């Protein structure tokens, strides 16, 4: 699957989040061409500040493979991961992270920080930014505009 096709799966997850009041962010984890996990934000629904799409998807993927290490896996997110989510990807030892929209307020894979390529850490991963950026950003813009109305 191409990055664009993988991002579609993350977008499909993201559109589910507003149904329960959450910000539309979706994430999937792929290993050996197979989607191991697909989740969306559940912070509001779960009352859990750590229930970001990326963390939930990484948890599910780790359960699916029976290991905390996701060597060779790709995390795909509609939004640039925050420090917590980038840290979770680092701890999971993913090979690559693909994201859609930049996050200029909390992005930790290029916008504010770059946890994927910090040589001081014991693991680095490839980051592929801005895949289907306009679509991913539009979901967020529409959500926040509707909240303001």
Short mmCIF file of the C-alpha atoms (twelve columns), coordinates in Angstrom:
data_MODEL
# 
_entry.id   MODEL 
# 
loop_
_atom_site.group_PDB 
_atom_site.id 
_atom_site.type_symbol 
_atom_site.label_atom_id 
_atom_site.label_alt_id 
_atom_site.label_comp_id 
_atom_site.label_asym_id 
_atom_site.label_seq_id 
_atom_site.Cartn_x 
_atom_site.Cartn_y 
_atom_site.Cartn_z 
_atom_site.pdbx_PDB_model_num 
ATOM 1   C CA . UNK A 1   0.000   0.000  0.000  1 
ATOM 2   C CA . UNK A 2   1.181   3.535  -0.726 1 
ATOM 3   C CA . UNK A 3   1.457   6.178  1.971  1 
ATOM 4   C CA . UNK A 4   -1.556  7.901  0.438  1 
ATOM 5   C CA . UNK A 5   -3.624  4.713  0.745  1 
ATOM 6   C CA . UNK A 6   -2.466  4.175  4.314  1 
ATOM 7   C CA . UNK A 7   -3.424  7.753  5.155  1 
ATOM 8   C CA . UNK A 8   -6.925  7.051  3.866  1 
ATOM 9   C CA . UNK A 9   -7.295  4.390  6.556  1 
ATOM 10  C CA . UNK A 10  -6.166  6.924  9.175  1 
ATOM 11  C CA . UNK A 11  -8.596  9.512  7.775  1 
ATOM 12  C CA . UNK A 12  -11.411 6.944  7.957  1 
ATOM 13  C CA . UNK A 13  -10.636 6.580  11.673 1 
ATOM 14  C CA . UNK A 14  -10.323 10.329 12.248 1 
ATOM 15  C CA . UNK A 15  -13.849 11.068 11.050 1 
ATOM 16  C CA . UNK A 16  -15.222 8.848  13.839 1 
ATOM 17  C CA . UNK A 17  -13.765 10.916 16.695 1 
ATOM 18  C CA . UNK A 18  -16.177 13.902 16.555 1 
ATOM 19  C CA . UNK A 19  -19.114 11.529 17.042 1 
ATOM 20  C CA . UNK A 20  -18.149 11.473 20.723 1 
ATOM 21  C CA . UNK A 21  -16.727 14.985 20.988 1 
ATOM 22  C CA . UNK A 22  -13.103 14.194 20.268 1 
ATOM 23  C CA . UNK A 23  -10.728 16.017 17.939 1 
ATOM 24  C CA . UNK A 24  -10.622 14.224 14.555 1 
ATOM 25  C CA . UNK A 25  -7.249  12.512 14.616 1 
ATOM 26  C CA . UNK A 26  -6.831  8.974  13.344 1 
ATOM 27  C CA . UNK A 27  -3.878  6.608  13.392 1 
ATOM 28  C CA . UNK A 28  -2.993  3.163  12.111 1 
ATOM 29  C CA . UNK A 29  -0.047  0.836  12.619 1 
ATOM 30  C CA . UNK A 30  1.126   -1.253 9.686  1 
ATOM 31  C CA . UNK A 31  3.581   -4.159 9.733  1 
ATOM 32  C CA . UNK A 32  4.524   -6.311 6.744  1 
ATOM 33  C CA . UNK A 33  1.760   -4.728 4.670  1 
ATOM 34  C CA . UNK A 34  -0.941  -5.564 7.218  1 
ATOM 35  C CA . UNK A 35  -2.868  -3.037 9.300  1 
ATOM 36  C CA . UNK A 36  -2.429  -4.219 12.887 1 
ATOM 37  C CA . UNK A 37  -4.414  -1.435 14.532 1 
ATOM 38  C CA . UNK A 38  -6.616  1.517  13.630 1 
ATOM 39  C CA . UNK A 39  -7.779  4.017  16.247 1 
ATOM 40  C CA . UNK A 40  -8.984  7.577  16.677 1 
ATOM 41  C CA . UNK A 41  -8.791  10.069 19.533 1 
ATOM 42  C CA . UNK A 42  -10.809 9.069  22.603 1 
ATOM 43  C CA . UNK A 43  -9.679  11.632 25.178 1 
ATOM 44  C CA . UNK A 44  -13.128 13.087 25.792 1 
ATOM 45  C CA . UNK A 45  -14.948 9.779  25.513 1 
ATOM 46  C CA . UNK A 46  -12.605 7.998  27.925 1 
ATOM 47  C CA . UNK A 47  -11.799 10.972 30.149 1 
ATOM 48  C CA . UNK A 48  -8.161  10.011 29.584 1 
ATOM 49  C CA . UNK A 49  -5.568  12.626 28.587 1 
ATOM 50  C CA . UNK A 50  -3.366  9.899  27.081 1 
ATOM 51  C CA . UNK A 51  -6.072  8.482  24.791 1 
ATOM 52  C CA . UNK A 52  -4.557  9.951  21.639 1 
ATOM 53  C CA . UNK A 53  -5.105  7.983  18.427 1 
ATOM 54  C CA . UNK A 54  -1.411  7.178  18.067 1 
ATOM 55  C CA . UNK A 55  -0.992  5.818  21.607 1 
ATOM 56  C CA . UNK A 56  -4.148  3.717  21.315 1 
ATOM 57  C CA . UNK A 57  -3.058  2.312  17.942 1 
ATOM 58  C CA . UNK A 58  0.426   1.498  19.247 1 
ATOM 59  C CA . UNK A 59  -1.091  -0.264 22.284 1 
ATOM 60  C CA . UNK A 60  -3.364  -2.355 20.064 1 
ATOM 61  C CA . UNK A 61  -0.535  -3.194 17.652 1 
ATOM 62  C CA . UNK A 62  1.735   -4.262 20.524 1 
ATOM 63  C CA . UNK A 63  -1.044  -6.512 21.837 1 
ATOM 64  C CA . UNK A 64  -1.511  -7.972 18.350 1 
ATOM 65  C CA . UNK A 65  2.153   -8.937 18.010 1 
ATOM 66  C CA . UNK A 66  2.607   -9.830 21.668 1 
ATOM 67  C CA . UNK A 67  5.524   -7.473 22.218 1 
ATOM 68  C CA . UNK A 68  6.178   -3.888 23.224 1 
ATOM 69  C CA . UNK A 69  8.582   -3.638 20.288 1 
ATOM 70  C CA . UNK A 70  7.144   -2.919 16.882 1 
ATOM 71  C CA . UNK A 71  10.340  -3.311 14.876 1 
ATOM 72  C CA . UNK A 72  9.692   -2.694 11.193 1 
ATOM 73  C CA . UNK A 73  6.282   -1.101 11.793 1 
ATOM 74  C CA . UNK A 74  4.956   2.154  10.384 1 
ATOM 75  C CA . UNK A 75  2.735   4.490  12.403 1 
ATOM 76  C CA . UNK A 76  0.456   6.634  10.224 1 
ATOM 77  C CA . UNK A 77  -1.326  9.618  11.800 1 
ATOM 78  C CA . UNK A 78  -3.479  12.361 10.350 1 
ATOM 79  C CA . UNK A 79  -1.730  14.893 12.626 1 
ATOM 80  C CA . UNK A 80  1.940   15.330 13.472 1 
ATOM 81  C CA . UNK A 81  2.436   13.441 16.731 1 
ATOM 82  C CA . UNK A 82  2.818   15.399 19.968 1 
ATOM 83  C CA . UNK A 83  5.760   14.706 22.324 1 
ATOM 84  C CA . UNK A 84  3.822   11.952 24.115 1 
ATOM 85  C CA . UNK A 85  2.888   10.171 20.889 1 
ATOM 86  C CA . UNK A 86  6.324   10.623 19.300 1 
ATOM 87  C CA . UNK A 87  7.796   9.255  22.520 1 
ATOM 88  C CA . UNK A 88  5.477   6.259  22.357 1 
ATOM 89  C CA . UNK A 89  6.603   5.614  18.753 1 
ATOM 90  C CA . UNK A 90  10.211  5.864  19.908 1 
ATOM 91  C CA . UNK A 91  9.605   3.450  22.802 1 
ATOM 92  C CA . UNK A 92  7.843   1.022  20.449 1 
ATOM 93  C CA . UNK A 93  10.867  1.164  18.156 1 
ATOM 94  C CA . UNK A 94  8.796   1.804  15.029 1 
ATOM 95  C CA . UNK A 95  10.724  2.052  11.792 1 
ATOM 96  C CA . UNK A 96  8.780   4.948  10.340 1 
ATOM 97  C CA . UNK A 97  6.114   7.544  11.093 1 
ATOM 98  C CA . UNK A 98  3.950   9.053  8.357  1 
ATOM 99  C CA . UNK A 99  1.783   12.058 9.192  1 
ATOM 100 C CA . UNK A 100 -0.619  14.400 7.438  1 
ATOM 101 C CA . UNK A 101 -1.075  17.852 8.966  1 
ATOM 102 C CA . UNK A 102 1.727   19.738 10.697 1 
ATOM 103 C CA . UNK A 103 1.064   20.667 14.333 1 
ATOM 104 C CA . UNK A 104 2.710   24.018 14.936 1 
ATOM 105 C CA . UNK A 105 1.551   24.061 18.579 1 
ATOM 106 C CA . UNK A 106 2.649   20.593 19.735 1 
ATOM 107 C CA . UNK A 107 4.341   18.769 16.863 1 
ATOM 108 C CA . UNK A 108 7.288   16.665 17.931 1 
ATOM 109 C CA . UNK A 109 8.435   15.315 14.557 1 
ATOM 110 C CA . UNK A 110 9.685   18.498 12.951 1 
ATOM 111 C CA . UNK A 111 7.512   21.458 13.929 1 
ATOM 112 C CA . UNK A 112 8.658   22.101 17.521 1 
ATOM 113 C CA . UNK A 113 10.884  19.120 18.249 1 
ATOM 114 C CA . UNK A 114 12.230  16.221 16.239 1 
ATOM 115 C CA . UNK A 115 12.165  13.165 18.460 1 
ATOM 116 C CA . UNK A 116 12.422  10.851 15.468 1 
ATOM 117 C CA . UNK A 117 15.888  12.098 14.569 1 
ATOM 118 C CA . UNK A 118 17.537  13.012 17.848 1 
ATOM 119 C CA . UNK A 119 20.957  11.328 17.960 1 
ATOM 120 C CA . UNK A 120 20.961  11.611 21.770 1 
ATOM 121 C CA . UNK A 121 18.223  8.965  21.892 1 
ATOM 122 C CA . UNK A 122 18.931  5.256  21.456 1 
ATOM 123 C CA . UNK A 123 16.526  4.834  18.523 1 
ATOM 124 C CA . UNK A 124 15.713  6.976  15.507 1 
ATOM 125 C CA . UNK A 125 12.993  6.503  12.908 1 
ATOM 126 C CA . UNK A 126 12.201  7.843  9.472  1 
ATOM 127 C CA . UNK A 127 9.555   10.568 9.303  1 
ATOM 128 C CA . UNK A 128 7.467   11.134 6.184  1 
ATOM 129 C CA . UNK A 129 5.541   14.402 6.687  1 
ATOM 130 C CA . UNK A 130 2.570   16.056 4.998  1 
ATOM 131 C CA . UNK A 131 0.967   13.062 3.275  1 
ATOM 132 C CA . UNK A 132 -2.490  14.250 2.183  1 
ATOM 133 C CA . UNK A 133 -1.858  17.305 4.327  1 
ATOM 134 C CA . UNK A 134 -4.743  19.381 2.984  1 
ATOM 135 C CA . UNK A 135 -7.362  16.722 3.736  1 
ATOM 136 C CA . UNK A 136 -6.013  16.083 7.200  1 
ATOM 137 C CA . UNK A 137 -5.836  19.789 8.030  1 
ATOM 138 C CA . UNK A 138 -9.339  20.406 6.648  1 
ATOM 139 C CA . UNK A 139 -10.830 17.862 9.069  1 
ATOM 140 C CA . UNK A 140 -9.313  19.719 12.002 1 
ATOM 141 C CA . UNK A 141 -10.293 23.146 10.698 1 
ATOM 142 C CA . UNK A 142 -13.904 22.068 10.157 1 
ATOM 143 C CA . UNK A 143 -14.085 20.534 13.637 1 
ATOM 144 C CA . UNK A 144 -12.812 23.634 15.419 1 
ATOM 145 C CA . UNK A 145 -14.894 26.014 13.303 1 
ATOM 146 C CA . UNK A 146 -18.030 24.029 14.219 1 
ATOM 147 C CA . UNK A 147 -17.091 24.224 17.924 1 
ATOM 148 C CA . UNK A 148 -16.822 28.025 17.684 1 
ATOM 149 C CA . UNK A 149 -20.274 28.396 16.085 1 
# 
